[in-house]
């Protein structure tokens, strides 16, 4: 099975969910330093009920992004989030090699 058939098309999901009338936010990895689980350009779409598809990192970072996205959906103001940890705590939050990432979260629609 190719990777393309496993990885969801997050933007297509966002378009479909928007067509269903869901209120959405889109999170995008805009910058990485060191080792990061997902490259710049990776997306996560989140609806107002906390449903999501895609990935921007993993572990606790993903949960924090979903939580922030719910705030963005309600308030409408975008957020630029930065996550980074020391190597000794990296595994616990999902950044396995001490990498840092910056994620931009914006409301759609």
TORPA-4810 file (N, C-alpha, C, O; in nm, 3 decimals):
<nodes>
NODE_1_0.086_-0.117_0.000_0.000_0.000_0.000_0.090_0.124_0.000_0.181_0.134_0.083_X
NODE_2_0.066_0.215_-0.090_0.149_0.336_-0.097_0.113_0.432_0.014_0.002_0.428_0.068_X
NODE_3_0.209_0.520_0.049_0.184_0.620_0.154_0.068_0.710_0.117_-0.009_0.750_0.205_X
NODE_4_0.055_0.744_-0.012_-0.053_0.834_-0.055_-0.190_0.775_-0.025_-0.285_0.849_-0.002_X
NODE_5_-0.202_0.642_-0.026_-0.331_0.581_0.000_-0.359_0.572_0.150_-0.473_0.548_0.189_X
NODE_6_-0.257_0.591_0.234_-0.274_0.584_0.379_-0.297_0.723_0.438_-0.380_0.738_0.528_X
NODE_7_-0.226_0.823_0.389_-0.234_0.959_0.443_-0.361_1.026_0.390_-0.381_1.032_0.269_X
NODE_8_-0.447_1.076_0.479_-0.571_1.140_0.433_-0.543_1.271_0.361_-0.445_1.340_0.392_X
NODE_9_-0.628_1.305_0.266_-0.620_1.435_0.200_-0.694_1.534_0.289_-0.816_1.550_0.279_X
NODE_10_-0.618_1.600_0.375_-0.677_1.686_0.478_-0.754_1.802_0.418_-0.860_1.839_0.468_X
NODE_11_-0.702_1.860_0.311_-0.772_1.973_0.249_-0.903_1.929_0.185_-1.001_2.004_0.185_X
NODE_12_-0.906_1.809_0.129_-1.032_1.756_0.075_-1.131_1.731_0.188_-1.251_1.756_0.173_X
NODE_13_-1.082_1.682_0.300_-1.169_1.662_0.416_-1.224_1.796_0.464_-1.343_1.807_0.494_X
NODE_14_-1.138_1.898_0.470_-1.183_2.031_0.512_-1.292_2.083_0.419_-1.390_2.141_0.465_X
NODE_15_-1.274_2.063_0.290_-1.375_2.108_0.193_-1.507_2.033_0.213_-1.615_2.092_0.208_X
NODE_16_-1.497_1.902_0.235_-1.618_1.821_0.256_-1.689_1.862_0.385_-1.811_1.881_0.386_X
NODE_17_-1.612_1.875_0.494_-1.672_1.914_0.622_-1.734_2.053_0.615_-1.840_2.077_0.673_X
NODE_18_-1.669_2.144_0.544_-1.724_2.278_0.527_-1.857_2.272_0.453_-1.952_2.341_0.488_X
NODE_19_-1.863_2.188_0.349_-1.986_2.168_0.274_-2.098_2.111_0.358_-2.216_2.130_0.326_X
NODE_20_-2.062_2.040_0.465_-2.161_1.984_0.557_-2.204_2.087_0.663_-2.287_2.058_0.749_X
NODE_21_-2.147_2.208_0.655_-2.184_2.313_0.747_-2.107_2.314_0.879_-2.143_2.388_0.971_X
NODE_22_-2.003_2.235_0.887_-1.924_2.232_1.010_-1.838_2.358_1.020_-1.791_2.411_0.919_X
NODE_23_-1.818_2.406_1.143_-1.725_2.517_1.168_-1.588_2.456_1.188_-1.572_2.361_1.264_X
NODE_24_-1.486_2.512_1.119_-1.355_2.447_1.110_-1.239_2.539_1.140_-1.248_2.662_1.131_X
NODE_25_-1.129_2.475_1.178_-0.999_2.541_1.183_-0.900_2.451_1.109_-0.915_2.329_1.105_X
NODE_26_-0.800_2.515_1.052_-0.693_2.441_0.984_-0.562_2.475_1.053_-0.527_2.592_1.068_X
NODE_27_-0.490_2.372_1.095_-0.358_2.389_1.155_-0.254_2.344_1.052_-0.268_2.238_0.990_X
NODE_28_-0.151_2.426_1.034_-0.047_2.398_0.936_0.090_2.413_1.000_0.118_2.514_1.064_X
NODE_29_0.175_2.312_0.983_0.314_2.324_1.027_0.382_2.424_0.934_0.391_2.400_0.813_X
NODE_30_0.429_2.536_0.990_0.490_2.639_0.907_0.643_2.641_0.918_0.711_2.697_0.832_X
NODE_31_0.696_2.579_1.024_0.842_2.578_1.040_0.881_2.466_1.135_0.810_2.438_1.231_X
NODE_32_0.994_2.404_1.109_1.048_2.302_1.199_1.196_2.327_1.220_1.264_2.383_1.133_X
NODE_33_1.246_2.286_1.335_1.389_2.289_1.365_1.425_2.154_1.424_1.347_2.096_1.500_X
NODE_34_1.543_2.103_1.390_1.584_1.974_1.444_1.495_1.864_1.391_1.444_1.871_1.279_X
NODE_35_1.476_1.764_1.472_1.395_1.650_1.433_1.249_1.678_1.468_1.216_1.702_1.584_X
NODE_36_1.163_1.673_1.368_1.020_1.694_1.389_0.944_1.580_1.322_0.984_1.535_1.214_X
NODE_37_0.836_1.532_1.385_0.762_1.418_1.330_0.696_1.443_1.195_0.682_1.351_1.116_X
NODE_38_0.656_1.567_1.168_0.588_1.600_1.042_0.658_1.720_0.979_0.701_1.810_1.051_X
NODE_39_0.670_1.722_0.848_0.739_1.833_0.781_0.652_1.958_0.770_0.530_1.953_0.787_X
NODE_40_0.715_2.069_0.741_0.642_2.193_0.712_0.543_2.164_0.600_0.574_2.090_0.506_X
NODE_41_0.425_2.222_0.611_0.319_2.199_0.513_0.220_2.092_0.555_0.117_2.075_0.490_X
NODE_42_0.249_2.020_0.663_0.154_1.919_0.713_0.033_1.989_0.773_0.045_2.096_0.832_X
NODE_43_-0.085_1.927_0.758_-0.211_1.988_0.801_-0.288_1.899_0.897_-0.276_1.777_0.898_X
NODE_44_-0.369_1.967_0.979_-0.466_1.903_1.066_-0.592_1.988_1.057_-0.587_2.108_1.083_X
NODE_45_-0.705_1.928_1.021_-0.832_2.001_1.018_-0.911_1.958_1.141_-0.916_1.840_1.175_X
NODE_46_-0.974_2.056_1.207_-1.046_2.033_1.331_-1.183_2.097_1.318_-1.195_2.210_1.269_X
NODE_47_-1.289_2.026_1.364_-1.420_2.089_1.365_-1.456_2.133_1.507_-1.386_2.101_1.603_X
NODE_48_-1.565_2.207_1.519_-1.604_2.267_1.647_-1.639_2.163_1.753_-1.646_2.196_1.871_X
NODE_49_-1.661_2.037_1.712_-1.690_1.930_1.808_-1.564_1.856_1.852_-1.571_1.763_1.932_X
NODE_50_-1.449_1.900_1.800_-1.323_1.836_1.837_-1.283_1.718_1.749_-1.182_1.653_1.776_X
NODE_51_-1.361_1.691_1.645_-1.321_1.589_1.548_-1.206_1.643_1.466_-1.202_1.763_1.437_X
NODE_52_-1.112_1.558_1.428_-1.000_1.606_1.349_-0.948_1.498_1.256_-0.972_1.379_1.276_X
NODE_53_-0.877_1.543_1.153_-0.813_1.452_1.059_-0.682_1.514_1.016_-0.672_1.636_1.000_X
NODE_54_-0.582_1.430_0.996_-0.450_1.475_0.958_-0.357_1.471_1.076_-0.389_1.412_1.180_X
NODE_55_-0.240_1.534_1.061_-0.143_1.533_1.169_-0.044_1.647_1.152_0.001_1.676_1.041_X
NODE_56_-0.010_1.711_1.264_0.095_1.812_1.263_0.212_1.771_1.350_0.318_1.834_1.345_X
NODE_57_0.195_1.667_1.431_0.305_1.622_1.515_0.277_1.486_1.575_0.330_1.385_1.527_X
NODE_58_0.197_1.482_1.677_0.171_1.358_1.749_0.180_1.386_1.898_0.216_1.496_1.940_X
NODE_59_0.147_1.286_1.976_0.158_1.299_2.120_0.079_1.416_2.176_-0.028_1.450_2.126_X
NODE_60_0.134_1.477_2.279_0.066_1.588_2.348_0.054_1.711_2.259_-0.038_1.791_2.277_X
NODE_61_0.146_1.728_2.165_0.141_1.844_2.076_0.010_1.844_1.998_-0.056_1.948_1.987_X
NODE_62_-0.027_1.730_1.943_-0.149_1.721_1.864_-0.270_1.760_1.949_-0.356_1.835_1.902_X
NODE_63_-0.278_1.710_2.072_-0.388_1.744_2.162_-0.392_1.891_2.192_-0.500_1.950_2.198_X
NODE_64_-0.276_1.953_2.212_-0.269_2.097_2.239_-0.315_2.177_2.118_-0.383_2.279_2.134_X
NODE_65_-0.279_2.133_1.998_-0.321_2.202_1.876_-0.472_2.193_1.860_-0.536_2.293_1.825_X
NODE_66_-0.531_2.077_1.886_-0.677_2.063_1.876_-0.744_2.157_1.975_-0.841_2.224_1.941_X
NODE_67_-0.694_2.162_2.097_-0.752_2.251_2.199_-0.744_2.397_2.157_-0.842_2.470_2.169_X
NODE_68_-0.629_2.440_2.107_-0.613_2.578_2.059_-0.703_2.605_1.939_-0.757_2.715_1.925_X
NODE_69_-0.720_2.505_1.852_-0.805_2.521_1.734_-0.950_2.546_1.773_-1.019_2.623_1.707_X
NODE_70_-0.996_2.482_1.880_-1.133_2.506_1.926_-1.150_2.651_1.969_-1.255_2.710_1.945_X
NODE_71_-1.048_2.708_2.032_-1.051_2.851_2.068_-1.054_2.938_1.944_-1.125_3.038_1.939_X
NODE_72_-0.975_2.901_1.844_-0.970_2.978_1.719_-1.105_2.975_1.648_-1.150_3.077_1.595_X
NODE_73_-1.170_2.859_1.648_-1.303_2.849_1.585_-1.401_2.944_1.653_-1.479_3.011_1.586_X
NODE_74_-1.397_2.950_1.785_-1.489_3.037_1.860_-1.455_3.185_1.844_-1.543_3.267_1.818_X
NODE_75_-1.328_3.220_1.860_-1.287_3.361_1.861_-1.263_3.419_1.722_-1.282_3.538_1.699_X
NODE_76_-1.222_3.335_1.630_-1.196_3.381_1.495_-1.055_3.432_1.470_-1.014_3.445_1.355_X
NODE_77_-0.980_3.461_1.576_-0.844_3.514_1.560_-0.746_3.399_1.544_-0.747_3.306_1.624_X
NODE_78_-0.661_3.404_1.440_-0.563_3.297_1.422_-0.457_3.299_1.532_-0.439_3.400_1.601_X
NODE_79_-0.386_3.186_1.546_-0.280_3.175_1.645_-0.158_3.110_1.582_-0.170_3.022_1.496_X
NODE_80_-0.040_3.154_1.625_0.085_3.091_1.587_0.138_3.023_1.712_0.172_3.090_1.810_X
NODE_81_0.146_2.892_1.709_0.187_2.813_1.825_0.329_2.761_1.803_0.366_2.727_1.691_X
NODE_82_0.406_2.755_1.909_0.540_2.699_1.901_0.557_2.594_2.009_0.525_2.617_2.126_X
NODE_83_0.609_2.480_1.968_0.634_2.371_2.060_0.780_2.330_2.048_0.831_2.314_1.937_X
NODE_84_0.846_2.314_2.160_0.984_2.268_2.161_1.019_2.220_2.299_0.972_2.274_2.399_X
NODE_85_1.101_2.118_2.304_1.135_2.059_2.433_1.281_2.019_2.438_1.346_2.002_2.335_X
NODE_86_1.330_2.004_2.557_1.465_1.951_2.578_1.465_1.801_2.547_1.361_1.736_2.559_X
NODE_87_1.577_1.748_2.507_1.585_1.607_2.468_1.532_1.512_2.574_1.467_1.413_2.540_X
NODE_88_1.557_1.538_2.702_1.516_1.445_2.807_1.364_1.436_2.825_1.315_1.338_2.882_X
NODE_89_1.289_1.535_2.778_1.143_1.529_2.789_1.076_1.514_2.653_0.953_1.511_2.645_X
NODE_90_1.154_1.503_2.548_1.099_1.502_2.413_1.001_1.387_2.388_0.894_1.409_2.331_X
NODE_91_1.035_1.266_2.430_0.947_1.152_2.403_0.810_1.172_2.466_0.708_1.136_2.406_X
NODE_92_0.807_1.228_2.585_0.681_1.243_2.659_0.581_1.329_2.584_0.461_1.303_2.591_X
NODE_93_0.626_1.432_2.512_0.532_1.520_2.442_0.524_1.493_2.293_0.454_1.565_2.221_X
NODE_94_0.594_1.391_2.245_0.579_1.352_2.105_0.681_1.411_2.010_0.668_1.395_1.889_X
NODE_95_0.784_1.479_2.061_0.893_1.527_1.977_1.017_1.446_2.014_1.093_1.482_2.103_X
NODE_96_1.035_1.335_1.944_1.126_1.231_1.987_1.273_1.270_1.991_1.351_1.205_2.061_X
NODE_97_1.315_1.371_1.922_1.457_1.406_1.921_1.482_1.551_1.961_1.582_1.610_1.920_X
NODE_98_1.395_1.608_2.039_1.417_1.744_2.086_1.388_1.851_1.983_1.432_1.965_2.000_X
NODE_99_1.317_1.817_1.878_1.286_1.915_1.775_1.187_2.020_1.822_1.126_2.008_1.928_X
NODE_100_1.173_2.123_1.740_1.075_2.227_1.767_0.992_2.247_1.641_1.042_2.232_1.529_X
NODE_101_0.866_2.282_1.661_0.779_2.311_1.547_0.698_2.436_1.574_0.672_2.471_1.689_X
NODE_102_0.660_2.503_1.467_0.572_2.618_1.474_0.449_2.583_1.389_0.462_2.539_1.275_X
NODE_103_0.330_2.604_1.448_0.204_2.566_1.383_0.111_2.687_1.378_0.085_2.751_1.480_X
NODE_104_0.062_2.719_1.259_-0.031_2.828_1.240_-0.172_2.771_1.237_-0.200_2.678_1.161_X
NODE_105_-0.262_2.824_1.321_-0.399_2.775_1.329_-0.493_2.889_1.288_-0.489_2.998_1.345_X
NODE_106_-0.578_2.862_1.190_-0.671_2.963_1.139_-0.810_2.905_1.122_-0.827_2.786_1.092_X
NODE_107_-0.910_2.990_1.143_-1.048_2.948_1.120_-1.076_2.948_0.970_-1.029_3.035_0.898_X
NODE_108_-1.151_2.852_0.924_-1.192_2.846_0.785_-1.337_2.889_0.775_-1.421_2.853_0.858_X
NODE_109_-1.365_2.966_0.671_-1.503_3.006_0.645_-1.548_3.126_0.721_-1.663_3.168_0.706_X
</nodes>
